[in-house]
Amino acid sequence: MADFERCCKILGIKHDAGPDEIKQAYRDLVKIWHPDRFAGDIRLQKKAHEQLKNIISAYRNLVDNNAGHCQTGGEPDNTRSTMRTVEHRRVDRRFSIIRRTAICLFILACFGFFLASVRSDVAEIPYNLGTAYLGSGHCDEALKALRIAGFINPGSAKIYYALGNAYYQSTLYAEAEEAYAQAIRINPDHEGAQRRLALLSARRGMHENSGIR
């Protein structure tokens, strides 16, 4: 009896409501609490989904148990289809989110491959400019251009080798050592960087032995 009263209360009907009144109350509540009405508010949409489950459960309980006056001879055709529609739309939304995420990741991956493919070509511009400045003795300009080239393409041994030469000509020996070392880390077989690094190491050793800092 308590369950019967609870179901009537959920549907907002009297205990002596007839089949048509029960059916109409059910349909009205489904329209009011359909989750699609709250698509812009996740909190309210979740609440509407719970309310809709309670409404359908109460209606089915009255129908299945033929309780008291609330015998309707069957549930509306859209009772189960309503739940299926809600669930299908929820699944569709999830797949839509997954699909959009996958598309965004694909675009980012393509953009990353594109950058990787053109990075070395773009870096050639400041690299060539830097080596030209270096050849003409303009070390400050050479350093600026080669730093830009290294930023664009940090995986190029030749750029760091040229940068090391620019530092060396600017008497920035510690920076030159680091640049040569980076060139060797990228290409362990880089003979030019190996020779220059060995010369700098020997030079530093001589200064340390002579007490010069």
Helices and strands as residue ranges (DSSP letters): H 2-11, H 19-32, G 35-38, H 42-65, H 78-135, H 139-152, H 157-169, H 173-186, H 191-210
